[in-house]
Each structure stands twice: as C-alpha cells, then as structure tokens.
C-alpha cells in the first residue's frame, strides 16, 4: 500500500489536480503502476486528511545532483501516461538530463510555485525546489505519478471501490 504524506502547502495543488506526482526516496517496496496510492496531509497528527486515493500510473527514476541538475532514468508505466516534464536530451546510461525550462516546469508541477507563477511562466520554481532539497543532495529516488480522474472511495466495510472523479472546478459549477 502506497501511503504518502504531504506538507499542507501542497494540499491545494493536489486537490485542484495541478500536482500529479511526488518525488520520494528509495523504498523497500516501491509502488508500481496499477497500485493504489493513498495521499494524505497531517499523518500522525490529529485531523489527518485523506486528499485522494488514486492509482499509480507511472514511476520514473530520478537523480538530483549536487550541481542542481535533474536526471530522469528508466520509467515503468502505462504508455497513455507520458512524463509530465519535457523530453530532455538522452545521455549515456539511459538518463534524460532536463534542461532549465524542463527543470522549472517539473518543479512547478511538483508544487514549488513562486507567487504569480503559472505553468506557462513558472518563474523561479526550480530555485524554490532546490532550497527545499538543500543539505539533502545528491538525491536518488522515484517520481510517482497518478491520474486524479481515477480515484477510490472506501465502502462502510473498508473496501476500496473505483470511482470516476470530476475535476474540482466542475464540481463547484465553474468551467475549467
């Protein structure tokens, strides 16, 4: 079971579906595409909130170097779910080195959002991300991707049933 805890700052981005992946260190039993991911905020504290139960659709290997470069390695996943960052330039060893624009886009999609930024103009999103990683580099782990359109709900007996979710803006009666 993939249980993921997020800082409260990331909550709105998960809820509005603009954050669809998480970067995590190596796990003894990494999630695989097709497995359910349980996304929470406030775990181990009173008032923990389940943000979403969804399916893992892709897992990429990631390296963040001391020199603040991001390299993406082999992917496991469904072909309908390409990576959410750009194509990069393939280098030896099967890695893609992301260029500056791709690094900024990845950081913005990961929830590092300078005020007034957008996906089209992510500003210094990558710089904010590197501040978060300061003192923890080099890093290697995985990027776990999910599709928020497919979610799971718990029955009264605790079983998970798959539901087709509506985008939050449609639920609120607004056009996306």
SULPE-V919954 format. One line per field, one symbol per residue. psi: psi as a letter, one per 40 degrees, with the letter a starting at -180 (. if undefined). burial: # if it has 9 or more other ideal C-beta (glycine too) atoms within 8 Angstrom, else .. A space follows every 50 residues. Layout:
psi: ???
burial: ???
//
This chain:
psi: hhhhhiiddedddddeeeheiihiiiidgiiihdihhhhiifieihfihh dihihheihihihhidefihhhaiihaheegiieaadahhiiefihhhid dddddddddeeghiheiiddgebfddddddddeheeiiiiaihhiihedh iiihideeihihihiihddddeeii.
burial: .#.#.#...##.###.#.####........#.#.########.....#.. ###############...#####.#.#...#..##..#......#####. .#########.###..#....#.###.###..#...#.##########.# ##.#.....#.......###......
//
